[in-house]
Amino acid sequence: MPNITVELLSGRTPDQRREFVAAVTEAAVDILKARRESVRIVYWEIEKSDVANGGIMESDK
């Protein structure tokens, strides 16, 4: 049973999220030979104000 955790900055539309999880599920089925119903994806949205790269807040870019 693959458990896949995804962390992305917020701002994706519900349709983008649906398409993404469908593609990730399909990859797990094809590559890992997992049963589709066993693929679990947890999607975490992170606000830009909660992330910094290279000492610069994402919200300041």
C-alpha distance matrix in Angstrom:
0.0 3.8 6.4 9.6 12.9 16.0 19.5 22.5 26.1 26.9 28.8 26.4 27.2 24.9 25.1 24.1 21.0 20.0 20.7 18.8 15.5 16.1 16.7 13.7 11.5 13.7 13.5 9.7 10.4 13.6 13.1 9.7 10.1 6.8 7.8 9.3 8.8 5.0 5.9 7.5 10.6 13.3 16.6 19.5 23.0 25.5 29.2 31.4 33.5 30.7 30.2 32.7 32.8 35.7 37.4 37.6 35.9 34.0 36.0 39.2 38.4
3.8 0.0 3.8 6.1 9.8 12.6 16.2 19.1 22.8 23.9 25.8 23.5 24.6 22.7 22.8 21.4 18.4 17.9 18.3 15.9 13.0 14.1 14.2 10.8 9.4 11.9 11.0 7.5 9.5 12.4 11.4 8.5 10.1 7.3 9.2 9.7 10.1 6.8 5.2 6.2 8.3 11.0 14.0 16.7 20.1 22.5 26.2 28.2 30.4 27.7 27.0 29.3 29.2 32.1 33.9 34.1 32.5 30.5 32.7 35.8 34.9
6.4 3.8 0.0 3.8 6.6 10.0 13.3 16.5 20.0 21.0 23.3 21.4 22.7 20.8 21.6 20.1 16.8 16.9 17.8 15.2 12.2 14.2 14.7 11.1 10.4 13.6 12.9 9.9 12.4 15.3 14.3 11.9 13.7 10.8 12.2 11.8 11.5 8.5 6.3 4.9 6.0 7.7 10.9 13.4 17.0 19.2 23.0 25.1 27.2 24.3 23.9 26.5 26.7 29.8 31.2 31.4 29.5 27.7 29.8 32.9 32.4
9.6 6.1 3.8 0.0 3.8 6.5 10.1 13.0 16.7 17.9 20.1 18.2 19.8 18.4 19.1 17.2 14.0 14.7 15.3 12.2 9.8 12.4 12.4 8.7 9.2 12.4 11.4 9.3 12.5 14.9 13.8 12.2 14.6 12.2 13.9 12.8 13.2 10.9 7.7 6.1 4.7 6.3 8.5 10.9 14.2 16.4 20.1 22.0 24.4 21.7 21.0 23.5 23.6 26.7 28.3 28.2 26.4 24.4 26.6 29.7 28.9
12.9 9.8 6.6 3.8 0.0 3.8 6.7 10.1 13.5 14.9 17.5 16.2 18.2 17.2 18.5 16.4 13.2 14.7 15.7 12.4 10.6 13.9 14.0 10.6 11.8 15.2 14.2 12.7 16.0 18.2 17.1 15.8 18.4 16.0 17.5 16.1 16.1 14.1 10.9 8.4 5.8 4.9 6.1 7.6 10.9 12.8 16.6 18.6 20.7 18.0 17.4 20.1 20.5 23.7 25.1 24.9 23.0 21.1 23.1 26.3 25.8
16.0 12.6 10.0 6.5 3.8 0.0 3.8 6.5 10.2 11.7 14.1 12.8 15.2 14.7 16.0 13.4 10.6 12.8 13.5 10.1 9.3 12.9 12.7 9.9 12.1 15.1 14.2 13.7 17.0 18.8 17.9 17.4 20.0 18.0 19.4 17.5 17.9 16.5 13.0 10.8 7.3 6.2 4.8 6.0 8.4 10.3 13.9 15.6 18.2 15.9 15.1 17.8 18.1 21.5 23.0 22.4 20.4 18.1 20.1 23.3 22.5
19.5 16.2 13.3 10.1 6.7 3.8 0.0 3.8 7.0 9.1 12.1 11.8 14.8 15.1 16.8 14.1 11.7 14.7 15.5 12.1 12.2 15.9 15.6 13.3 15.7 18.6 17.5 17.4 20.8 22.3 21.3 21.0 23.7 21.8 23.2 21.2 21.5 20.2 16.7 14.2 10.7 8.6 6.2 4.8 6.0 6.9 10.5 12.0 14.5 12.2 11.3 14.1 14.8 18.4 19.5 18.8 16.6 14.5 16.5 19.7 19.1
22.5 19.1 16.5 13.0 10.1 6.5 3.8 0.0 3.8 6.2 8.8 8.7 12.1 13.3 14.9 11.9 10.3 13.8 14.4 11.3 12.5 16.0 15.6 14.0 16.9 19.3 18.5 19.1 22.3 23.5 22.8 23.1 25.7 24.0 25.2 22.9 23.4 22.6 19.0 16.7 13.0 11.2 7.9 6.5 5.3 6.0 8.7 9.7 12.8 11.5 10.4 13.1 13.8 17.4 18.6 17.2 14.9 12.2 13.9 17.1 16.3
26.1 22.8 20.0 16.7 13.5 10.2 7.0 3.8 0.0 3.8 6.6 8.1 11.7 13.6 15.6 12.9 11.9 15.7 16.3 13.9 15.4 18.8 18.5 17.4 20.2 22.6 22.0 22.7 25.8 27.0 26.4 26.8 29.3 27.6 28.8 26.2 26.7 26.0 22.5 20.1 16.3 14.1 10.6 8.4 5.6 4.7 5.8 6.2 9.7 9.2 8.5 11.3 12.5 16.2 16.9 14.9 12.2 9.2 10.4 13.8 13.2
26.9 23.9 21.0 17.9 14.9 11.7 9.1 6.2 3.8 0.0 3.8 6.0 9.0 11.0 13.5 11.5 10.6 14.3 15.6 13.8 15.2 18.5 18.9 18.2 20.6 23.1 23.1 23.8 26.6 28.1 28.0 28.3 30.4 28.5 29.1 26.2 26.4 26.2 22.8 20.2 16.5 14.2 10.5 8.6 4.9 5.5 5.6 7.3 10.3 10.6 11.0 14.2 15.8 19.5 19.7 17.4 14.3 11.3 11.3 14.9 14.7
28.8 25.8 23.3 20.1 17.5 14.1 12.1 8.8 6.6 3.8 0.0 3.8 6.5 9.4 11.5 9.8 10.0 13.6 14.5 13.6 15.6 18.3 18.7 18.8 21.3 23.3 23.6 24.9 27.3 28.6 28.8 29.5 31.5 29.7 30.1 27.0 27.4 27.6 24.2 22.0 18.3 16.6 12.8 11.7 8.3 9.2 8.6 9.4 12.6 13.7 13.9 16.6 17.9 21.5 21.9 19.1 16.2 12.8 12.4 15.7 14.9
26.4 23.5 21.4 18.2 16.2 12.8 11.8 8.7 8.1 6.0 3.8 0.0 3.8 6.6 8.1 6.0 6.6 10.0 10.8 10.1 12.3 14.7 15.2 15.7 18.1 19.9 20.4 21.9 24.1 25.3 25.9 26.7 28.4 26.7 27.0 23.8 24.4 24.9 21.5 19.6 16.1 15.0 11.4 11.5 9.0 11.0 11.5 12.6 16.0 16.5 16.4 19.1 19.9 23.5 24.3 21.8 19.2 15.7 15.8 19.0 17.8
27.2 24.6 22.7 19.8 18.2 15.2 14.8 12.1 11.7 9.0 6.5 3.8 0.0 3.8 5.3 5.1 6.4 8.7 9.9 10.6 12.5 14.3 15.5 16.6 18.3 20.0 21.2 22.7 24.4 25.8 26.8 27.7 29.0 27.2 27.0 23.5 23.9 24.9 21.8 20.2 16.9 16.2 12.9 13.6 11.5 14.0 14.4 15.8 18.9 19.6 19.9 22.7 23.6 27.2 28.0 25.4 22.6 19.1 18.8 22.0 20.9
24.9 22.7 20.8 18.4 17.2 14.7 15.1 13.3 13.6 11.0 9.4 6.6 3.8 0.0 3.8 5.5 5.1 6.2 8.6 9.8 10.7 12.2 14.3 15.3 16.3 18.2 20.0 21.1 22.4 24.2 25.6 26.2 27.0 24.9 24.3 20.7 20.8 22.2 19.4 17.7 14.9 14.4 11.7 13.2 11.9 15.1 16.1 18.2 21.1 21.2 21.8 24.9 26.0 29.6 30.4 28.1 25.2 21.9 21.7 25.1 24.2
25.1 22.8 21.6 19.1 18.5 16.0 16.8 14.9 15.6 13.5 11.5 8.1 5.3 3.8 0.0 3.8 5.4 5.0 6.1 8.5 10.0 10.5 12.3 14.3 15.3 16.4 18.4 20.1 21.0 22.4 24.1 25.1 25.8 24.1 23.5 19.8 20.5 22.1 19.3 18.3 15.8 16.2 13.7 15.7 14.7 17.8 18.9 20.5 23.8 24.0 24.0 26.8 27.4 31.0 32.2 29.8 27.2 23.7 23.8 27.0 25.6
24.1 21.4 20.1 17.2 16.4 13.4 14.1 11.9 12.9 11.5 9.8 6.0 5.1 5.5 3.8 0.0 3.8 5.5 5.1 6.0 8.7 9.9 10.6 12.2 14.1 15.3 16.5 18.4 19.9 21.0 22.2 23.4 24.5 23.1 23.1 19.6 20.7 21.8 18.6 17.6 14.6 15.0 12.2 14.0 12.9 15.7 17.0 18.2 21.7 21.7 21.3 23.9 24.2 27.6 29.0 26.8 24.5 20.9 21.5 24.5 22.8
21.0 18.4 16.8 14.0 13.2 10.6 11.7 10.3 11.9 10.6 10.0 6.6 6.4 5.1 5.4 3.8 0.0 3.8 5.5 5.0 6.2 8.5 9.9 10.5 12.1 14.1 15.3 16.5 18.2 19.8 20.9 21.5 22.7 20.8 20.8 17.4 18.0 18.8 15.6 14.2 11.1 11.3 8.7 10.9 10.5 13.8 15.8 17.6 20.8 20.3 20.2 23.1 23.6 27.2 28.5 26.6 24.0 20.8 21.4 24.8 23.5
20.0 17.9 16.9 14.7 14.7 12.8 14.7 13.8 15.7 14.3 13.6 10.0 8.7 6.2 5.0 5.5 3.8 0.0 3.8 5.4 5.4 6.1 8.6 10.0 10.5 12.2 14.3 15.4 16.4 18.2 19.9 20.5 21.1 19.2 18.6 15.0 15.6 17.1 14.3 13.5 11.2 12.3 10.7 13.6 13.8 17.3 19.4 21.3 24.5 23.9 23.8 26.8 27.2 30.8 32.2 30.3 27.9 24.6 25.2 28.5 27.3
20.7 18.3 17.8 15.3 15.7 13.5 15.5 14.4 16.3 15.6 14.5 10.8 9.9 8.6 6.1 5.1 5.5 3.8 0.0 3.8 5.7 5.1 6.2 8.7 9.9 10.5 12.4 14.4 15.4 16.4 18.1 19.4 20.1 18.8 18.6 15.1 16.7 18.1 15.0 15.0 12.7 14.4 12.7 15.6 15.7 18.8 20.9 22.2 25.7 25.2 24.6 27.1 27.0 30.4 32.2 30.4 28.2 24.8 25.8 28.8 27.1
18.8 15.9 15.2 12.2 12.4 10.1 12.1 11.3 13.9 13.8 13.6 10.1 10.6 9.8 8.5 6.0 5.0 5.4 3.8 0.0 3.8 5.4 5.2 6.2 8.5 9.8 10.6 12.4 14.3 15.3 16.3 17.4 18.7 17.4 17.9 14.8 16.4 17.0 13.5 13.1 10.4 11.9 10.2 13.0 13.4 16.3 18.7 20.0 23.4 22.6 21.7 24.1 24.0 27.3 29.2 27.6 25.7 22.4 23.8 26.8 25.1
15.5 13.0 12.2 9.8 10.6 9.3 12.2 12.5 15.4 15.2 15.6 12.3 12.5 10.7 10.0 8.7 6.2 5.4 5.7 3.8 0.0 3.8 5.4 5.0 5.9 8.4 9.7 10.5 12.1 14.0 15.1 15.5 16.6 14.7 14.8 11.6 12.8 13.4 10.0 9.5 7.2 9.3 8.7 12.2 13.6 16.9 19.7 21.5 24.6 23.3 22.8 25.5 25.6 29.1 30.7 29.5 27.3 24.3 25.7 28.9 27.6
16.1 14.1 14.2 12.4 13.9 12.9 15.9 16.0 18.8 18.5 18.3 14.7 14.3 12.2 10.5 9.9 8.5 6.1 5.1 5.4 3.8 0.0 3.8 5.6 5.1 6.1 8.7 10.0 10.5 12.2 14.1 15.0 15.3 13.8 13.5 10.0 11.9 13.3 10.4 11.2 9.9 12.7 12.4 16.0 17.2 20.5 23.2 24.9 28.2 27.0 26.4 29.0 28.9 32.2 34.1 32.7 30.7 27.5 28.9 32.0 30.4
16.7 14.2 14.7 12.4 14.0 12.7 15.6 15.6 18.5 18.9 18.7 15.2 15.5 14.3 12.3 10.6 9.9 8.6 6.2 5.2 5.4 3.8 0.0 3.8 5.4 5.0 6.2 8.7 9.8 10.4 11.9 13.5 14.4 13.7 14.3 11.5 14.1 14.8 11.6 12.8 11.3 14.0 13.6 16.8 18.0 20.8 23.5 24.7 28.1 26.9 25.8 28.0 27.4 30.5 32.7 31.5 29.9 26.7 28.5 31.3 29.4
13.7 10.8 11.1 8.7 10.6 9.9 13.3 14.0 17.4 18.2 18.8 15.7 16.6 15.3 14.3 12.2 10.5 10.0 8.7 6.2 5.0 5.6 3.8 0.0 3.8 5.4 5.1 6.3 8.7 9.9 10.4 11.2 12.8 11.7 12.9 10.6 12.9 12.7 9.1 10.0 8.5 11.4 11.5 14.7 16.5 19.2 22.3 23.6 26.8 25.2 24.0 26.2 25.7 28.8 30.9 30.1 28.5 25.6 27.6 30.5 28.9
11.5 9.4 10.4 9.2 11.8 12.1 15.7 16.9 20.2 20.6 21.3 18.1 18.3 16.3 15.3 14.1 12.1 10.5 9.9 8.5 5.9 5.1 5.4 3.8 0.0 3.8 5.4 5.1 6.2 8.6 10.0 10.1 10.7 9.0 9.5 6.8 9.2 9.4 6.3 8.2 8.0 11.6 12.6 16.2 18.4 21.5 24.7 26.4 29.4 27.7 26.8 29.3 29.0 32.2 34.2 33.4 31.6 28.8 30.6 33.7 32.2
13.7 11.9 13.6 12.4 15.2 15.1 18.6 19.3 22.6 23.1 23.3 19.9 20.0 18.2 16.4 15.3 14.1 12.2 10.5 9.8 8.4 6.1 5.0 5.4 3.8 0.0 3.8 5.5 5.1 6.1 8.4 9.7 9.8 9.3 9.9 7.6 11.0 11.7 9.2 11.8 11.8 15.3 16.1 19.6 21.4 24.4 27.4 28.8 32.1 30.5 29.4 31.6 30.9 33.9 36.2 35.4 33.8 30.9 32.8 35.7 33.9
13.5 11.0 12.9 11.4 14.2 14.2 17.5 18.5 22.0 23.1 23.6 20.4 21.2 20.0 18.4 16.5 15.3 14.3 12.4 10.6 9.7 8.7 6.2 5.1 5.4 3.8 0.0 3.8 5.4 5.1 5.7 7.6 9.0 9.3 11.2 9.9 13.2 12.9 10.1 12.5 12.2 15.5 16.2 19.4 21.3 23.9 27.0 28.1 31.3 29.5 28.0 29.9 28.9 31.7 34.2 33.7 32.4 29.6 31.9 34.6 32.7
9.7 7.5 9.9 9.3 12.7 13.7 17.4 19.1 22.7 23.8 24.9 21.9 22.7 21.1 20.1 18.4 16.5 15.4 14.4 12.4 10.5 10.0 8.7 6.3 5.1 5.5 3.8 0.0 3.8 5.6 5.4 5.1 6.7 6.0 8.5 7.9 10.9 9.7 7.2 9.9 10.5 14.1 15.6 18.8 21.4 23.9 27.3 28.7 31.7 29.6 28.3 30.3 29.6 32.4 34.7 34.4 33.1 30.6 32.9 35.7 34.1
10.4 9.5 12.4 12.5 16.0 17.0 20.8 22.3 25.8 26.6 27.3 24.1 24.4 22.4 21.0 19.9 18.2 16.4 15.4 14.3 12.1 10.5 9.8 8.7 6.2 5.1 5.4 3.8 0.0 3.8 5.9 5.7 4.8 4.6 6.1 5.9 9.5 9.3 7.9 11.5 12.8 16.6 18.3 21.7 24.2 27.0 30.4 31.9 34.9 32.9 31.8 33.9 33.2 36.1 38.4 38.0 36.6 33.9 36.1 39.0 37.3
13.6 12.4 15.3 14.9 18.2 18.8 22.3 23.5 27.0 28.1 28.6 25.3 25.8 24.2 22.4 21.0 19.8 18.2 16.4 15.3 14.0 12.2 10.4 9.9 8.6 6.1 5.1 5.6 3.8 0.0 3.8 6.0 5.5 7.5 9.4 9.5 13.2 13.0 11.6 14.9 15.8 19.4 20.6 24.0 26.2 28.8 32.0 33.1 36.3 34.4 32.9 34.7 33.7 36.3 38.9 38.5 37.4 34.7 37.0 39.7 37.7
13.1 11.4 14.3 13.8 17.1 17.9 21.3 22.8 26.4 28.0 28.8 25.9 26.8 25.6 24.1 22.2 20.9 19.9 18.1 16.3 15.1 14.1 11.9 10.4 10.0 8.4 5.7 5.4 5.9 3.8 0.0 3.8 5.6 8.0 11.0 11.7 15.0 13.9 12.2 15.2 15.8 19.2 20.5 23.5 25.8 28.1 31.4 32.4 35.4 33.3 31.5 33.1 31.8 34.2 36.9 36.9 36.0 33.5 36.2 38.7 36.7
9.7 8.5 11.9 12.2 15.8 17.4 21.0 23.1 26.8 28.3 29.5 26.7 27.7 26.2 25.1 23.4 21.5 20.5 19.4 17.4 15.5 15.0 13.5 11.2 10.1 9.7 7.6 5.1 5.7 6.0 3.8 0.0 3.8 5.3 8.9 10.5 13.2 11.3 10.1 13.2 14.5 17.8 19.8 22.8 25.5 27.8 31.3 32.6 35.4 33.0 31.5 33.2 32.2 34.7 37.2 37.4 36.4 34.1 36.7 39.3 37.7
10.1 10.1 13.7 14.6 18.4 20.0 23.7 25.7 29.3 30.4 31.5 28.4 29.0 27.0 25.8 24.5 22.7 21.1 20.1 18.7 16.6 15.3 14.4 12.8 10.7 9.8 9.0 6.7 4.8 5.5 5.6 3.8 0.0 3.8 6.6 8.8 11.7 10.5 10.4 14.0 15.9 19.5 21.7 24.9 27.7 30.3 33.8 35.3 38.1 35.8 34.5 36.5 35.6 38.2 40.6 40.6 39.5 37.1 39.5 42.3 40.6
6.8 7.3 10.8 12.2 16.0 18.0 21.8 24.0 27.6 28.5 29.7 26.7 27.2 24.9 24.1 23.1 20.8 19.2 18.8 17.4 14.7 13.8 13.7 11.7 9.0 9.3 9.3 6.0 4.6 7.5 8.0 5.3 3.8 0.0 3.8 6.1 8.4 6.7 6.9 10.6 13.0 16.6 19.1 22.4 25.4 28.1 31.7 33.5 36.2 33.8 32.9 35.1 34.6 37.5 39.6 39.5 38.1 35.7 37.9 40.9 39.6
7.8 9.2 12.2 13.9 17.5 19.4 23.2 25.2 28.8 29.1 30.1 27.0 27.0 24.3 23.5 23.1 20.8 18.6 18.6 17.9 14.8 13.5 14.3 12.9 9.5 9.9 11.2 8.5 6.1 9.4 11.0 8.9 6.6 3.8 0.0 3.8 5.5 5.3 6.9 10.5 13.4 17.0 19.6 23.1 26.1 29.1 32.6 34.7 37.3 35.1 34.5 37.0 36.8 39.8 41.8 41.5 39.7 37.3 39.2 42.3 41.1
9.3 9.7 11.8 12.8 16.1 17.5 21.2 22.9 26.2 26.2 27.0 23.8 23.5 20.7 19.8 19.6 17.4 15.0 15.1 14.8 11.6 10.0 11.5 10.6 6.8 7.6 9.9 7.9 5.9 9.5 11.7 10.5 8.8 6.1 3.8 0.0 3.8 5.4 5.6 9.0 11.3 15.0 17.1 20.8 23.5 26.7 30.0 32.2 35.0 33.0 32.5 35.2 35.1 38.3 40.2 39.6 37.6 35.0 36.6 39.9 38.7
8.8 10.1 11.5 13.2 16.1 17.9 21.5 23.4 26.7 26.4 27.4 24.4 23.9 20.8 20.5 20.7 18.0 15.6 16.7 16.4 12.8 11.9 14.1 12.9 9.2 11.0 13.2 10.9 9.5 13.2 15.0 13.2 11.7 8.4 5.5 3.8 0.0 3.8 5.6 7.9 11.0 14.2 16.8 20.4 23.2 26.6 29.9 32.4 34.9 32.8 32.7 35.7 36.0 39.3 40.9 40.3 38.1 35.6 37.0 40.4 39.5
5.0 6.8 8.5 10.9 14.1 16.5 20.2 22.6 26.0 26.2 27.6 24.9 24.9 22.2 22.1 21.8 18.8 17.1 18.1 17.0 13.4 13.3 14.8 12.7 9.4 11.7 12.9 9.7 9.3 13.0 13.9 11.3 10.5 6.7 5.3 5.4 3.8 0.0 3.8 6.2 9.8 12.9 16.0 19.4 22.6 25.6 29.1 31.6 33.9 31.5 31.3 34.1 34.4 37.5 39.1 38.8 36.8 34.6 36.2 39.6 38.8
5.9 5.2 6.3 7.7 10.9 13.0 16.7 19.0 22.5 22.8 24.2 21.5 21.8 19.4 19.3 18.6 15.6 14.3 15.0 13.5 10.0 10.4 11.6 9.1 6.3 9.2 10.1 7.2 7.9 11.6 12.2 10.1 10.4 6.9 6.9 5.6 5.6 3.8 0.0 3.8 6.6 10.1 12.9 16.3 19.4 22.4 25.9 28.2 30.7 28.4 28.0 30.7 30.8 34.0 35.7 35.3 33.4 31.0 32.8 36.1 35.1
7.5 6.2 4.9 6.1 8.4 10.8 14.2 16.7 20.1 20.2 22.0 19.6 20.2 17.7 18.3 17.6 14.2 13.5 15.0 13.1 9.5 11.2 12.8 10.0 8.2 11.8 12.5 9.9 11.5 14.9 15.2 13.2 14.0 10.6 10.5 9.0 7.9 6.2 3.8 0.0 3.8 6.7 9.9 13.2 16.4 19.4 23.0 25.5 27.7 25.3 25.3 28.2 28.7 32.1 33.4 33.0 30.8 28.6 30.2 33.6 33.0
10.6 8.3 6.0 4.7 5.8 7.3 10.7 13.0 16.3 16.5 18.3 16.1 16.9 14.9 15.8 14.6 11.1 11.2 12.7 10.4 7.2 9.9 11.3 8.5 8.0 11.8 12.2 10.5 12.8 15.8 15.8 14.5 15.9 13.0 13.4 11.3 11.0 9.8 6.6 3.8 0.0 3.8 6.3 9.7 12.9 15.9 19.4 21.8 24.2 21.9 21.8 24.8 25.4 28.8 30.1 29.5 27.2 24.9 26.5 29.9 29.2
13.3 11.0 7.7 6.3 4.9 6.2 8.6 11.2 14.1 14.2 16.6 15.0 16.2 14.4 16.2 15.0 11.3 12.3 14.4 11.9 9.3 12.7 14.0 11.4 11.6 15.3 15.5 14.1 16.6 19.4 19.2 17.8 19.5 16.6 17.0 15.0 14.2 12.9 10.1 6.7 3.8 0.0 3.8 6.5 10.0 12.9 16.4 19.1 21.2 18.8 19.1 22.3 23.3 26.8 27.7 27.1 24.6 22.6 23.9 27.4 27.1
16.6 14.0 10.9 8.5 6.1 4.8 6.2 7.9 10.6 10.5 12.8 11.4 12.9 11.7 13.7 12.2 8.7 10.7 12.7 10.2 8.7 12.4 13.6 11.5 12.6 16.1 16.2 15.6 18.3 20.6 20.5 19.8 21.7 19.1 19.6 17.1 16.8 16.0 12.9 9.9 6.3 3.8 0.0 3.8 6.6 9.8 13.2 15.8 18.1 16.1 16.4 19.7 20.8 24.4 25.3 24.3 21.7 19.4 20.5 24.1 23.7
19.5 16.7 13.4 10.9 7.6 6.0 4.8 6.5 8.4 8.6 11.7 11.5 13.6 13.2 15.7 14.0 10.9 13.6 15.6 13.0 12.2 16.0 16.8 14.7 16.2 19.6 19.4 18.8 21.7 24.0 23.5 22.8 24.9 22.4 23.1 20.8 20.4 19.4 16.3 13.2 9.7 6.5 3.8 0.0 3.8 6.4 9.9 12.7 14.7 12.5 13.1 16.6 18.1 21.8 22.3 21.3 18.5 16.5 17.5 21.1 21.2
23.0 20.1 17.0 14.2 10.9 8.4 6.0 5.3 5.6 4.9 8.3 9.0 11.5 11.9 14.7 12.9 10.5 13.8 15.7 13.4 13.6 17.2 18.0 16.5 18.4 21.4 21.3 21.4 24.2 26.2 25.8 25.5 27.7 25.4 26.1 23.5 23.2 22.6 19.4 16.4 12.9 10.0 6.6 3.8 0.0 3.8 6.6 9.5 11.8 10.4 11.2 14.8 16.6 20.4 20.6 19.1 16.0 13.7 14.3 18.0 18.1
25.5 22.5 19.2 16.4 12.8 10.3 6.9 6.0 4.7 5.5 9.2 11.0 14.0 15.1 17.8 15.7 13.8 17.3 18.8 16.3 16.9 20.5 20.8 19.2 21.5 24.4 23.9 23.9 27.0 28.8 28.1 27.8 30.3 28.1 29.1 26.7 26.6 25.6 22.4 19.4 15.9 12.9 9.8 6.4 3.8 0.0 3.8 6.5 8.3 6.7 7.6 11.3 13.5 17.3 17.1 15.6 12.5 10.6 11.3 14.9 15.4
29.2 26.2 23.0 20.1 16.6 13.9 10.5 8.7 5.8 5.6 8.6 11.5 14.4 16.1 18.9 17.0 15.8 19.4 20.9 18.7 19.7 23.2 23.5 22.3 24.7 27.4 27.0 27.3 30.4 32.0 31.4 31.3 33.8 31.7 32.6 30.0 29.9 29.1 25.9 23.0 19.4 16.4 13.2 9.9 6.6 3.8 0.0 3.8 5.3 5.4 7.2 10.6 13.3 16.9 16.2 14.1 10.6 8.7 8.3 12.1 13.1
31.4 28.2 25.1 22.0 18.6 15.6 12.0 9.7 6.2 7.3 9.4 12.6 15.8 18.2 20.5 18.2 17.6 21.3 22.2 20.0 21.5 24.9 24.7 23.6 26.4 28.8 28.1 28.7 31.9 33.1 32.4 32.6 35.3 33.5 34.7 32.2 32.4 31.6 28.2 25.5 21.8 19.1 15.8 12.7 9.5 6.5 3.8 0.0 3.8 5.3 5.5 8.1 10.5 13.9 13.3 10.7 7.3 5.0 4.8 8.5 9.3
33.5 30.4 27.2 24.4 20.7 18.2 14.5 12.8 9.7 10.3 12.6 16.0 18.9 21.1 23.8 21.7 20.8 24.5 25.7 23.4 24.6 28.2 28.1 26.8 29.4 32.1 31.3 31.7 34.9 36.3 35.4 35.4 38.1 36.2 37.3 35.0 34.9 33.9 30.7 27.7 24.2 21.2 18.1 14.7 11.8 8.3 5.3 3.8 0.0 3.8 5.7 7.9 11.3 14.2 12.5 10.2 6.4 6.3 5.0 8.1 10.4
30.7 27.7 24.3 21.7 18.0 15.9 12.2 11.5 9.2 10.6 13.7 16.5 19.6 21.2 24.0 21.7 20.3 23.9 25.2 22.6 23.3 27.0 26.9 25.2 27.7 30.5 29.5 29.6 32.9 34.4 33.3 33.0 35.8 33.8 35.1 33.0 32.8 31.5 28.4 25.3 21.9 18.8 16.1 12.5 10.4 6.7 5.4 5.3 3.8 0.0 3.8 7.0 10.5 13.6 12.3 11.0 7.6 7.8 8.2 11.1 12.9
30.2 27.0 23.9 21.0 17.4 15.1 11.3 10.4 8.5 11.0 13.9 16.4 19.9 21.8 24.0 21.3 20.2 23.8 24.6 21.7 22.8 26.4 25.8 24.0 26.8 29.4 28.0 28.3 31.8 32.9 31.5 31.5 34.5 32.9 34.5 32.5 32.7 31.3 28.0 25.3 21.8 19.1 16.4 13.1 11.2 7.6 7.2 5.5 5.7 3.8 0.0 3.8 6.9 10.2 9.6 8.5 5.9 5.8 7.9 10.2 11.1
32.7 29.3 26.5 23.5 20.1 17.8 14.1 13.1 11.3 14.2 16.6 19.1 22.7 24.9 26.8 23.9 23.1 26.8 27.1 24.1 25.5 29.0 28.0 26.2 29.3 31.6 29.9 30.3 33.9 34.7 33.1 33.2 36.5 35.1 37.0 35.2 35.7 34.1 30.7 28.2 24.8 22.3 19.7 16.6 14.8 11.3 10.6 8.1 7.9 7.0 3.8 0.0 3.8 6.6 5.8 5.2 4.1 5.5 8.4 9.2 9.9
32.8 29.2 26.7 23.6 20.5 18.1 14.8 13.8 12.5 15.8 17.9 19.9 23.6 26.0 27.4 24.2 23.6 27.2 27.0 24.0 25.6 28.9 27.4 25.7 29.0 30.9 28.9 29.6 33.2 33.7 31.8 32.2 35.6 34.6 36.8 35.1 36.0 34.4 30.8 28.7 25.4 23.3 20.8 18.1 16.6 13.5 13.3 10.5 11.3 10.5 6.9 3.8 0.0 3.8 5.4 5.4 6.5 6.9 10.5 10.6 10.1
35.7 32.1 29.8 26.7 23.7 21.5 18.4 17.4 16.2 19.5 21.5 23.5 27.2 29.6 31.0 27.6 27.2 30.8 30.4 27.3 29.1 32.2 30.5 28.8 32.2 33.9 31.7 32.4 36.1 36.3 34.2 34.7 38.2 37.5 39.8 38.3 39.3 37.5 34.0 32.1 28.8 26.8 24.4 21.8 20.4 17.3 16.9 13.9 14.2 13.6 10.2 6.6 3.8 0.0 3.8 5.5 8.4 9.8 13.0 12.0 11.5
37.4 33.9 31.2 28.3 25.1 23.0 19.5 18.6 16.9 19.7 21.9 24.3 28.0 30.4 32.2 29.0 28.5 32.2 32.2 29.2 30.7 34.1 32.7 30.9 34.2 36.2 34.2 34.7 38.4 38.9 36.9 37.2 40.6 39.6 41.8 40.2 40.9 39.1 35.7 33.4 30.1 27.7 25.3 22.3 20.6 17.1 16.2 13.3 12.5 12.3 9.6 5.8 5.4 3.8 0.0 3.8 6.7 9.4 11.8 10.6 11.3
37.6 34.1 31.4 28.2 24.9 22.4 18.8 17.2 14.9 17.4 19.1 21.8 25.4 28.1 29.8 26.8 26.6 30.3 30.4 27.6 29.5 32.7 31.5 30.1 33.4 35.4 33.7 34.4 38.0 38.5 36.9 37.4 40.6 39.5 41.5 39.6 40.3 38.8 35.3 33.0 29.5 27.1 24.3 21.3 19.1 15.6 14.1 10.7 10.2 11.0 8.5 5.2 5.4 5.5 3.8 0.0 3.8 6.3 8.4 6.9 7.6
35.9 32.5 29.5 26.4 23.0 20.4 16.6 14.9 12.2 14.3 16.2 19.2 22.6 25.2 27.2 24.5 24.0 27.9 28.2 25.7 27.3 30.7 29.9 28.5 31.6 33.8 32.4 33.1 36.6 37.4 36.0 36.4 39.5 38.1 39.7 37.6 38.1 36.8 33.4 30.8 27.2 24.6 21.7 18.5 16.0 12.5 10.6 7.3 6.4 7.6 5.9 4.1 6.5 8.4 6.7 3.8 0.0 3.8 5.3 5.3 7.0
34.0 30.5 27.7 24.4 21.1 18.1 14.5 12.2 9.2 11.3 12.8 15.7 19.1 21.9 23.7 20.9 20.8 24.6 24.8 22.4 24.3 27.5 26.7 25.6 28.8 30.9 29.6 30.6 33.9 34.7 33.5 34.1 37.1 35.7 37.3 35.0 35.6 34.6 31.0 28.6 24.9 22.6 19.4 16.5 13.7 10.6 8.7 5.0 6.3 7.8 5.8 5.5 6.9 9.8 9.4 6.3 3.8 0.0 3.8 5.4 5.4
36.0 32.7 29.8 26.6 23.1 20.1 16.5 13.9 10.4 11.3 12.4 15.8 18.8 21.7 23.8 21.5 21.4 25.2 25.8 23.8 25.7 28.9 28.5 27.6 30.6 32.8 31.9 32.9 36.1 37.0 36.2 36.7 39.5 37.9 39.2 36.6 37.0 36.2 32.8 30.2 26.5 23.9 20.5 17.5 14.3 11.3 8.3 4.8 5.0 8.2 7.9 8.4 10.5 13.0 11.8 8.4 5.3 3.8 0.0 3.8 5.6
39.2 35.8 32.9 29.7 26.3 23.3 19.7 17.1 13.8 14.9 15.7 19.0 22.0 25.1 27.0 24.5 24.8 28.5 28.8 26.8 28.9 32.0 31.3 30.5 33.7 35.7 34.6 35.7 39.0 39.7 38.7 39.3 42.3 40.9 42.3 39.9 40.4 39.6 36.1 33.6 29.9 27.4 24.1 21.1 18.0 14.9 12.1 8.5 8.1 11.1 10.2 9.2 10.6 12.0 10.6 6.9 5.3 5.4 3.8 0.0 3.8
38.4 34.9 32.4 28.9 25.8 22.5 19.1 16.3 13.2 14.7 14.9 17.8 20.9 24.2 25.6 22.8 23.5 27.3 27.1 25.1 27.6 30.4 29.4 28.9 32.2 33.9 32.7 34.1 37.3 37.7 36.7 37.7 40.6 39.6 41.1 38.7 39.5 38.8 35.1 33.0 29.2 27.1 23.7 21.2 18.1 15.4 13.1 9.3 10.4 12.9 11.1 9.9 10.1 11.5 11.3 7.6 7.0 5.4 5.6 3.8 0.0
